[in-house]
Amino acid sequence: MTTFLAAFGLFLAFEGALYGLAPEVAKKAAAAMIGTPSERLRSMGLAVMAVGVAVLFLAGR
């Protein structure tokens, strides 16, 4: 559970940094996603999620 909370806190810190330090970049990224097909977004999201889980697994060892 500690690893999960640490990972979630890190996620929030990076997400907050994006919107806090570069809001225009965040807006452009969101606008670019609107034109991206749902299947591609789903594939990319699942791939990133798998990498994240693998990193958490390796970090917890």
OpenMM code with the backbone's topology and positions (N, CA, C; nanometers):
from openmm import Vec3, app, unit

residues = "MET THR THR PHE LEU ALA ALA PHE GLY LEU PHE LEU ALA PHE GLU GLY ALA LEU TYR GLY LEU ALA PRO GLU VAL ALA LYS LYS ALA ALA ALA ALA MET ILE GLY THR PRO SER GLU ARG LEU ARG SER MET GLY LEU ALA VAL MET ALA VAL GLY VAL ALA VAL LEU PHE LEU ALA GLY ARG".split()
positions = [
    Vec3(0.0828, -0.1194, 0.0000),
    Vec3(0.0000, 0.0000, 0.0000),
    Vec3(0.0872, 0.1258, 0.0000),
    Vec3(0.2006, 0.1203, 0.0673),
    Vec3(0.2912, 0.2347, 0.0727),
    Vec3(0.3437, 0.2677, -0.0665),
    Vec3(0.3768, 0.1662, -0.1434),
    Vec3(0.4257, 0.1887, -0.2795),
    Vec3(0.3177, 0.2539, -0.3645),
    Vec3(0.1947, 0.2095, -0.3486),
    Vec3(0.0845, 0.2679, -0.4237),
    Vec3(0.0673, 0.4150, -0.3882),
    Vec3(0.0705, 0.4475, -0.2616),
    Vec3(0.0548, 0.5870, -0.2202),
    Vec3(0.1701, 0.6738, -0.2697),
    Vec3(0.2910, 0.6204, -0.2665),
    Vec3(0.4057, 0.6944, -0.3174),
    Vec3(0.3915, 0.7185, -0.4674),
    Vec3(0.3487, 0.6166, -0.5404),
    Vec3(0.3298, 0.6306, -0.6847),
    Vec3(0.2191, 0.7301, -0.7154),
    Vec3(0.1114, 0.7250, -0.6420),
    Vec3(0.0005, 0.8175, -0.6639),
    Vec3(0.0424, 0.9610, -0.6332),
    Vec3(0.1173, 0.9789, -0.5255),
    Vec3(0.1683, 1.1118, -0.4918),
    Vec3(0.2605, 1.1666, -0.5996),
    Vec3(0.3456, 1.0814, -0.6540),
    Vec3(0.4354, 1.1226, -0.7610),
    Vec3(0.3565, 1.1593, -0.8861),
    Vec3(0.2551, 1.0801, -0.9175),
    Vec3(0.1681, 1.1112, -1.0311),
    Vec3(0.1037, 1.2489, -1.0129),
    Vec3(0.0491, 1.2750, -0.8953),
    Vec3(-0.0148, 1.4043, -0.8706),
    Vec3(0.0842, 1.5186, -0.8803),
    Vec3(0.2062, 1.4981, -0.8333),
    Vec3(0.3080, 1.6022, -0.8412),
    Vec3(0.3421, 1.6351, -0.9859),
    Vec3(0.3606, 1.5335, -1.0682),
    Vec3(0.3921, 1.5572, -1.2101),
    Vec3(0.2735, 1.6194, -1.2834),
    Vec3(0.1552, 1.5700, -1.2561),
    Vec3(0.0354, 1.6238, -1.3206),
    Vec3(0.0152, 1.7705, -1.2804),
    Vec3(0.0321, 1.7994, -1.1545),
    Vec3(0.0188, 1.9371, -1.1079),
    Vec3(0.1260, 2.0279, -1.1652),
    Vec3(0.2463, 1.9747, -1.1802),
    Vec3(0.3549, 2.0542, -1.2382),
    Vec3(0.3239, 2.0905, -1.3819),
    Vec3(0.2665, 1.9975, -1.4572),
    Vec3(0.2312, 2.0260, -1.5962),
    Vec3(0.1336, 2.1425, -1.6044),
    Vec3(0.0250, 2.1355, -1.5278),
    Vec3(-0.0760, 2.2408, -1.5331),
    Vec3(-0.0281, 2.3696, -1.4660),
    Vec3(0.0523, 2.3579, -1.3638),
    Vec3(0.0995, 2.4763, -1.2923),
    Vec3(0.2107, 2.5510, -1.3629),
    Vec3(0.3007, 2.4770, -1.4280),
    Vec3(0.4171, 2.5398, -1.4905),
    Vec3(0.4001, 2.5637, -1.6404),
    Vec3(0.3180, 2.4844, -1.7045),
    Vec3(0.3035, 2.4968, -1.8506),
    Vec3(0.1589, 2.4718, -1.8923),
    Vec3(0.0670, 2.5585, -1.8519),
    Vec3(-0.0733, 2.5340, -1.8855),
    Vec3(-0.1015, 2.5362, -2.0357),
    Vec3(-0.0269, 2.6143, -2.1112),
    Vec3(-0.0486, 2.6180, -2.2563),
    Vec3(-0.0101, 2.4850, -2.3214),
    Vec3(0.0954, 2.4219, -2.2712),
    Vec3(0.1352, 2.2903, -2.3227),
    Vec3(0.0254, 2.1880, -2.2930),
    Vec3(-0.0319, 2.1947, -2.1731),
    Vec3(-0.1394, 2.1030, -2.1364),
    Vec3(-0.2607, 2.1227, -2.2275),
    Vec3(-0.2942, 2.2476, -2.2583),
    Vec3(-0.4079, 2.2754, -2.3473),
    Vec3(-0.3822, 2.2217, -2.4876),
    Vec3(-0.2606, 2.2397, -2.5376),
    Vec3(-0.2269, 2.1905, -2.6715),
    Vec3(-0.2318, 2.0377, -2.6763),
    Vec3(-0.1838, 1.9741, -2.5698),
    Vec3(-0.1867, 1.8280, -2.5653),
    Vec3(-0.3306, 1.7773, -2.5628),
    Vec3(-0.4161, 1.8432, -2.4854),
    Vec3(-0.5566, 1.8023, -2.4794),
    Vec3(-0.6250, 1.8230, -2.6140),
    Vec3(-0.5942, 1.9326, -2.6802),
    Vec3(-0.6536, 1.9595, -2.8117),
    Vec3(-0.6072, 1.8566, -2.9144),
    Vec3(-0.4816, 1.8156, -2.9048),
    Vec3(-0.4295, 1.7157, -2.9979),
    Vec3(-0.4964, 1.5799, -2.9771),
    Vec3(-0.5333, 1.5494, -2.8529),
    Vec3(-0.5965, 1.4209, -2.8242),
    Vec3(-0.7363, 1.4115, -2.8829),
    Vec3(-0.8039, 1.5236, -2.8989),
    Vec3(-0.9400, 1.5225, -2.9518),
    Vec3(-0.9426, 1.4618, -3.0922),
    Vec3(-0.8400, 1.4907, -3.1721),
    Vec3(-0.8349, 1.4387, -3.3077),
    Vec3(-0.7776, 1.2988, -3.3201),
    Vec3(-0.7318, 1.2427, -3.2097),
    Vec3(-0.6716, 1.1095, -3.2130),
    Vec3(-0.7808, 1.0030, -3.1984),
    Vec3(-0.7774, 0.9005, -3.2819),
    Vec3(-0.8786, 0.7940, -3.2710),
    Vec3(-0.8763, 0.7273, -3.1331),
    Vec3(-0.9950, 0.6892, -3.0869),
    Vec3(-1.0076, 0.6285, -2.9538),
    Vec3(-0.9236, 0.5027, -2.9392),
    Vec3(-0.9183, 0.4207, -3.0427),
    Vec3(-0.8402, 0.2965, -3.0341),
    Vec3(-0.6922, 0.3258, -3.0123),
    Vec3(-0.6419, 0.4285, -3.0772),
    Vec3(-0.4998, 0.4643, -3.0588),
    Vec3(-0.4754, 0.5146, -2.9173),
    Vec3(-0.5651, 0.5980, -2.8661),
    Vec3(-0.5517, 0.6463, -2.7282),
    Vec3(-0.5568, 0.5298, -2.6296),
    Vec3(-0.6487, 0.4355, -2.6552),
    Vec3(-0.6608, 0.3190, -2.5677),
    Vec3(-0.5323, 0.2364, -2.5699),
    Vec3(-0.4775, 0.2131, -2.6880),
    Vec3(-0.3540, 0.1351, -2.7006),
    Vec3(-0.2380, 0.2037, -2.6294),
    Vec3(-0.2275, 0.3337, -2.6520),
    Vec3(-0.1192, 0.4087, -2.5876),
    Vec3(-0.1360, 0.4081, -2.4360),
    Vec3(-0.2585, 0.4273, -2.3894),
    Vec3(-0.2845, 0.4278, -2.2458),
    Vec3(-0.2522, 0.2948, -2.1806),
    Vec3(-0.2921, 0.1857, -2.2448),
    Vec3(-0.2629, 0.0530, -2.1889),
    Vec3(-0.1134, 0.0230, -2.1886),
    Vec3(-0.0430, 0.0671, -2.2933),
    Vec3(0.1017, 0.0461, -2.2986),
    Vec3(0.1721, 0.1242, -2.1875),
    Vec3(0.1328, 0.2493, -2.1691),
    Vec3(0.1940, 0.3310, -2.0638),
    Vec3(0.1609, 0.2742, -1.9263),
    Vec3(0.0377, 0.2276, -1.9102),
    Vec3(-0.0012, 0.1673, -1.7834),
    Vec3(0.0830, 0.0436, -1.7540),
    Vec3(0.1057, -0.0410, -1.8535),
    Vec3(0.1864, -0.1617, -1.8348),
    Vec3(0.3300, -0.1266, -1.7961),
    Vec3(0.3856, -0.0269, -1.8604),
    Vec3(0.5215, 0.0163, -1.8252),
    Vec3(0.5237, 0.0684, -1.6822),
    Vec3(0.4231, 0.1462, -1.6450),
    Vec3(0.4166, 0.1982, -1.5085),
    Vec3(0.4068, 0.0888, -1.4039),
    Vec3(0.3245, -0.0112, -1.4301),
    Vec3(0.3116, -0.1236, -1.3364),
    Vec3(0.4437, -0.1992, -1.3268),
    Vec3(0.5112, -0.2165, -1.4399),
    Vec3(0.6404, -0.2862, -1.4387),
    Vec3(0.7440, -0.2071, -1.3577),
    Vec3(0.7449, -0.0764, -1.3743),
    Vec3(0.8386, 0.0070, -1.2984),
    Vec3(0.8095, -0.0024, -1.1488),
    Vec3(0.6813, 0.0047, -1.1111),
    Vec3(0.6453, -0.0085, -0.9705),
    Vec3(0.6854, -0.1446, -0.9154),
    Vec3(0.6653, -0.2491, -0.9955),
    Vec3(0.7027, -0.3839, -0.9524),
    Vec3(0.8526, -0.3921, -0.9289),
    Vec3(0.9301, -0.3400, -1.0221),
    Vec3(1.0763, -0.3450, -1.0079),
    Vec3(1.1255, -0.2570, -0.8938),
    Vec3(1.0598, -0.1438, -0.8730),
    Vec3(1.1005, -0.0538, -0.7643),
    Vec3(1.0707, -0.1139, -0.6282),
    Vec3(0.9661, -0.1978, -0.6225),
    Vec3(0.9283, -0.2583, -0.4950),
    Vec3(1.0093, -0.3813, -0.4581),
    Vec3(1.0955, -0.4265, -0.5456),
    Vec3(1.1739, -0.5468, -0.5191),
    Vec3(1.2919, -0.5187, -0.4321),
] * unit.nanometer
topology = app.Topology()
chain = topology.addChain("A")
for resn in residues:
    res = topology.addResidue(resn, chain)
    for name in ("N", "CA", "C"):
        topology.addAtom(name, app.Element.getBySymbol(name[0]), res)
